Amino acid sequence: MDKRESLQQAYVERDGVISASHSHEQCVVQLRNLQLLCRANEVFCESGKCPQHTTLEEAKWQDKADGLIFQCRRCRQSRSIRVNSIFSGSKLPLMTLYRCMFVCFLRNMSITEAQSFCMLSESAAKSIYRFCKHQISIHISRQVHQMKLCSDPTAENVIEVDESLFTHLRGDETTRTRHDTQCWIFGMIERRTGSFRCIAVGSDRTAAHLRPILERHVATHGTNKTIVYTDGAAFYSFIDECGYERRIVNHQVGFGRGEETTNHIESLWSQLKSQGRFNSGQNFTTVDQVQHAVNEVCWRVQNRHGLLETLFASLLRDNYRENSEETLVKYNTLS
């Protein structure tokens, strides 16, 4: 049994969803169930020879990578099974894309494991992983802009803020011989709802940099001020000036007890760092690249109790409706 077969066997035992990647037909059925592929009655003939809204029929076509096409019964015009989907920009087989995106990426497999499992080149696997991370970042950005933390003016709004250093390692991770990037992440978590924000700030932790971030992501409501728990760092002195009520937890003594604590944000850092394997194949040389990686880890933590396959398909559909050009899997040149 080679490495690919052993990986398949291991994941079949853990999760039945992998069976959808064993044949083209099963893969197409699963992607349609996830509403990522059109059905025959949703695609129309565009040859101009047939009446308007003439629907196409599904037909088997062995010469095609996916084994299926849409074909008009009247004029015999054919269209790809991927029409009007995120996969229309790729020439890789649907089964390969499904395996890499919905099996390898969602289960946090490494690039090397994805290569073996999907029989892909290293560049192809890295490109698909970057695409998936980018889609999650679009989704997280949309969520962030839709609503601030502590947006309920009638509730007792309490948040905890802190910063933590994230490091992207290269080379030997066991001996930690070298690292590429160190980036500070500014975190905010709302106690009542558990919602949180994590913003990459690079090496700049000054009040001038953090103040607009806090004001952009956390609401305050006149006399009903949002309570902000922080450690004793001097650069948090701006918080009272912004209309919030700052309360300090002295970390030299401990992380506090009861209400006077920052345990929630400290727990968030622990979860993020345990989830975060920066295995996308890209070098994190800029703050934006680190933010993409952090967004992915945040999404995994937010949905750790949900069915990732369904949630990931939902955000792909939403992104495609918002901006179809940016959401296409464009890997025509990959082998």
N, C-alpha and C positions, 0 to 999 in steps of 0.2 A: 504494500500500500504506500503510494507516494505521499508527499506533504499535502498536496491539494486534497486528495481523497481522505486523509486523516482529519484535516480541518473540517471537511464537509460532514464526516461522520460525527465529529464532536459537536457540531452545531445542530445537526439533525436531532440528536438526543436531547438538546436543550430547548429547541424552539422549532415548532412545526412549520413556521412561516417560510423556512428555507426550501421546503418542498416546491414552492412556487417557482423556484429558479431551476428546476430540473428539466423543464421542457419549454419550448416556445409557447405552446398552447396554455399551459398553466400560468406562465408569466403574464400573457396577455389578459387572461381572466382576472388575475390578481390586480393588475394595474387598472383594469376597468372597474373592479370593485372599489379601488381607491380613488376612482374618478380622475385618473391621470391619462386615460386613453379614451377616445371617442368610440361609441358603438355605431354599427352600420346605419341605423336610422337617424343618426345625428350628422351625417356627412352627405353633401349634395354634389351632383354632377355639375361641373363647371365647363364642359366642352362647348356650350352654346348650341348644341344640336338637339338637346332634350328639353322638354318643358321645365319651367322653373320649379325648383324644390323637388326635383327627381332624386330620390335617395339611392345610395349605392348599396351593393350587397357584398358580404364578406366572401372571399375566395382564397383557396390555398395556392401558393406560388412558391415552389421549392427553390427557385433561383434567388429569391429575396432573402435577406439576412434574417428576417423575422418569420418567414414561412407563410405569411398572410398578407393580403392586400384588400383594398376596397375596389370594387369594379361595378361599372354601370351595366345593367342588363341590356339597355337599348343600344348604346354606341360603343360599348366595351372599353370606355375610358377607365383607366385605373389610377388609383391614388394610394399613397402610402398609408399603412395602418397607423402611423404616427401623426397624421395630419391634425393640425390644431392642438398640439400637445407640446410639452416642454422638451420632448425627445426629438422633435422634427429637425433640429440642427445637428444631429449626430449620426454618424455612419456605423457606430458600434452596435452590435446586436442588442436588442432590448433585454434579453436574458442577462447579458454581461453588465449592462447598466443597472438593472435591478439588483443583481448580486452585489455590485460594488456600492451602490447607494443605500439600499434597504437592508442588506445583510452585513456587509463589512463596516461601512461607515457608522451606521446606527448602533452597532455592537462594539464600537470603539476598537476595532481591529487595527493593527499597525499597517503601514503602507506595504511592508514586505508580505504580511499575511494576505492582504488584499490582492497583491500581484499573483500569489500562488493560487488563491481561491478562485479568482476570476480569469486567470491566464492573461493578464494584462502586462504591458510594459510599465516600467517605473514611472515614466512621464505621464502615461494615461491615467494610472491610479492616482498620482498626485493631482492631476488636473481635475478629476472627478471629486476628490476630497475637497479641493479648494472651492469648486462650484457649490458643493453642499454647505460648506462653512459660510460662503457668501450669501446663500439664500437664507440661512438662519440669521445672519447679521441684518439683512433687509427686514426680516420679520421682527427681530428685537427692536430695531430702530423705529418701526411703525408703532409698536406697543409703547415705547418710551414717549413718542410724540403725542399719543392719543390721550394720555392721562398722567398727571403728576402723582407722586406719593402724597399721602395725607390730604386727599382732595375732598374729603367729607367735612364740611364746616361745622357739623353738629357733633361729631365724634371727638373723643379725647385722643388727639393725634400725637403719637410718640415714635420717634425714629432713633436709630443708633447709627453713627457714622464712624468710619475708621479708614485707615489706609494699610495696604499690605504689599510687599514686594514679590513680584512674580518673576521667575527666572527661566529663560529658555536655554536648555542645556544641549550641547552637541558633544559628540565623541563618546567617551566611556561614562555612562550615567552612574555606574556604581562607585567609581573613584572621583567623579565630578572634576575631571581634569581641566575642563575649560567651559566657558559659557559664552553665548552670543549676545544675549540681550537681558538686561535687567530693567524692569518697568514697574513703577508704582501704580497700583490700582486703588482708586477712591471709591469706597463702598458705602451704600446707604440702604438700610432695611427698615421697613415699617412693621412695628410689632403687631398691630391689630390684624393686618391682612397677610403678613409674611412676604409682601412684594418687596423687591429689591432692585437696585441699580448698581452696576459696576462700570466705572469709567476709567480708561487708561489715561494717565496724566504724565507719563514719562518720568523724568527726574524732578519735575517742577511741582513741589508741594507747598508753594507760597499761598498766602491768603488771596492775593490778586488773581491767582489761577483757580483756586478751589471755590471762591465765593460765587462767581457766575454759574458754576456747575451745580452747586447746592440750590441756588435760586431757581435754576431752570428745571430741576427735577423734584423739588419738595415745595409744597404749597404751605402757606400760613394764612390765618384768617382773623385779622384784626385783633380783637381782645382775646379770642380763643387761639392763643399762640401754640404753634407746634413745638413740643419739647424735644430737644436734641441732646442725646447722650454722647459724649466724646471722652477720649482720654485727656490727659493734661497738656497736650502739645500746644505750644504758644501760638502756632499759626491758625488755631481755631478761634482766636479771640474775636474774629469778625462776625461770629454767629449771632451774638446779641444785637449787633448793628443792623442785621437783615430782618428783624422782626420775629426771630425765633427766641426760644428760651433755652439757653445752654445749661446743661448739668454735667459736671465733671466726675468721672470715675477714676480714681487714682490707681493706675496699674502697678505702681510700685508696692502697693498693699495687696492688690488682687483685682479681679474683674467684677467685684461687687456681688450683691445678693438681692433677691427680690426685684423690686422695680429699679433700684439704683445699680444697674449692671449694663455691661456691653457684651454679655454672653451670646446674644443672638447674632451679632455681626462676626464675632470670633468663630462661632459655629459655622457661619456661612463661608468664611475663609477656609476652614477645614474641609468642607464639602467640595468647594471649588477646586482646591488643590489635589484632593483625592480623585476627582473626576478628570482633571485636566492632563491629558496626554497630548502634548503639542506635536502630533504626528502627521500634520497635513502636508509635509514635504516642502514647506516654504520657510525661508529664513526670516525671522522676526526682527527686522532691522529698523522698522518704523513703528510709531505709536499706533497707527491705523491697523497694521498687521497684527499687533498684539490685541487690539480691540476686537478684531474678527475672531481670534482664538478665544478670548474671554467671553464673547457673546455666545459662542458655541457651548462652552462649559456652563454658562448661566442657563442656557436653554435646557441642557441635560439635567441640571439640578432642579429647575422649575418643574420638569415633566418626569422626574425619576419614578413616580408612582403610576404614570400613564402608559398607554400603548404607543411607543415612539413611532412605529410605522404609520399609524393613522394620523398622528399629530404632524409628522414630517410631510406626509402627503397633503394635509390640509394647508400647511404654510406654503407649499409649492404651488398649489392651486390659487391661493390668494395672491402670491407674488406674480403669477402668470397673468391674472386678471388685471393687476395694477400696471404691469410693465412687461409685456410678453417678450420684447426683444432682449431685455436684460436677463430673463429667466430661462432662455433656451440653453439646452446643453450643447454648446458649440465646440465639438471636438471632431470635426470632419477629417482632420489630417492624422488622427491617432490610429495606430495599428494595434 
